[in-house]
C-alpha cells in the first residue's frame, strides 16, 4: 500500500513540469479503475501500490525519453511539496545524521509494509537499506534517490549526494542508498 499523497505529488510534479496536456495523456493510458482510484485518493488514504506503479509506468512511458531522470526529480519534488506540508517536523532537522537516525520512519508514513533503515551512519554519510518492501521496479528506486537527497538537504545537508548502490532489480539481495554530505553540516 501507499499513501494517496504519493500519487498527489506525482500528479502535481507532472502538471508543474510537463503541463496539463501531458498529465492528461498519462492518465488516459491508465485503465478506468486505476484512474478512478488515483483521482479519488485523498492525501492520507491508502492506495494500492499496484495503482501507484501503474501511474508511474504510464508517466515513465511518456517522460523518460526527454527526461531520463524525471522520477528522481519527482521524488525530490514530492519531499519539497507534499512532504513538507505533511511531515515538516520529520524533515527539518539539525543535520542529515539526525534525519537518518530519527525514531519515526518517514518511509512508513508513505508506504507499507517495510521500512528504509540506516545500516551505517557516520558524521558525513549513511547507508540506508530497504527492508520488507516489494519495490516492484527501478522507478521506485529512482524516486527514493531523489527524495532522500532532498530530505538530507532540508535537514541542513550541504553538497548532498545520494547513490543507489545496490538494487534488487539488478540482482542484489536488497536495495541500498549511500548518502554523503559535507562534514560539519
N, C-alpha and C positions, 0 to 999 in steps of 0.2 A: 504494500500500500504506500501511497504518497499523499502528502497534503495538497489540497487544492491550490495552495499558494505556489507550488512548483509549476503548475500549469499556467496560473495567472502571470507569473514572472516571465515565463516563456512567451506567452502571447503579447505581453507588454513590450518585451525586447524586440520581437519581430515587428510589431507595429512601429515602434520608435526608430528602429534602424533600417527597416526594409519597406515600411509603408503598409497601408490598408489593403491594397490590391494583392501584394504578396501574401499577407496574412490570410486573406480570403482564399487564395489559391491553395495554400497549405491546408486550411480547414476543409475545403471541398474534397480533398483527397481522402479524408477520413470517412469511415463508414458512419451512417447516421447515428447509430447507438453511441459510438465513441465520441462523436462530435457533440451529442447531447450531454453526455457525462461531463465533458470538459467545459462546455458552455454553462452548465448548471452547477458546477462545483464552487462552493463558497471557499474563501481562503483557508478556513480551518477544517473543512470537510475532508474525509478520507476519500481518495480517488484510487481506483485500481491502477496498479503500476503499469499493467499492460496498456491501459488507455493513454497514460503519460508517454510511454515508449512509442506508441503509435503516432502521437503528436510530434515527438522528437524525430522519428524516422521520416515523417512527411516533410517536416521542416528541413531536415538534412538533404533530402532529395532535391529540394528547391534551392538551398543556400550553399551547399558545400563547394560547388564548382567556383563560384565567385568569392566565397568567404570560407576557406577551409577551416579556419579556427572559430567559426561562428559559435559553436557550442561552448567553447572555453570562455569566450566573451559573454555569452548568455549567462554562464554561471556566475561570473563577476557581477554582471548587471543584476542578477537575482539577489545577491547579497547587498549590493548598493541600494536597491529599491525596496522590494518587499521584505528582505531580511532585516534591514534597519528599522522598517516600520514595525515589524512584529517582535524582533528579538534584539533590540539595540543594546540591552544590558549584557547580552552574551557576546556581542561583537566589540563593544567599546571597552577595551581592557588596557591596562598599563603597558603591556608588552605582548608580542606574539606568544611568548612562552606561557603567559597567564591564560591566553586564549586556548592553546592546545592542551593545557593541563586542568582546565576548569572541570568541576564535578558534573555540571549539567551538559548533556550532549546536544549540540546544535543539530547534528545529523538526525537524532531520534525525534526531533521536533518536525522534521520533514519527511522521514521515511521509516517504514517498519517492515520486517524486523531488522535487526543488526545494528551496527554502530561503526564509527571510524574512531579508532583508539590510537593513542600515542604509544609506540613501541620503543622509541628512542627520543630523548629530549636533552638538549644542551643549550647553552646560552645563545647560540646563534643559529639554531635549527632544530628540526624534529623530523622523525619519520612516522607517518600515520598509516595505519593498516585498516582496510575494510574487512569487517568480520560479520559473518552471519547474514549477509545481504546478497541476493542474486542480482548483480549489476545488470545483467541481460544485454550487455553490449558496450562498445567503446564510447558511445555518446555520453553515457552516464559518467564514465571516467573523465572525459574532457570537461564536462560540466563541473565535476568536483575539483579539477585542477584550477579552473578559473575562480570558483567560489572560495577555495582555500586561500588562493593568492590574495583575493580582495579582503577576506576576513582577517588575514595576517596584517595587511596594510591598515585596516581600520583599527586594529589593536596596536597601532603605533609602529609597525614594522617599516623599515626603510630598506630599499633595494631588495624587496622580497622576490624570491624565485621559487616556483613550485614545479617539480618534475614528477611525472607519473613513471616511477622507476620499475615497478612490477605490475603486470596486468594478467589477470586470469584469462583474458581473451586472446592472449599471445602465448599461452601455455604455462604461465606461472601458477603457483598454488593459490595465490591471493593477489589482490591489488594493493599497492603501496604508493604513497606520495612522499617525496623528500622535499621538505621546506627549508629554505635558507633565508636569513635576514642578517643585516649588519649588526654586529655585536654592539651592546650598549643601547639598543632600541627598547 
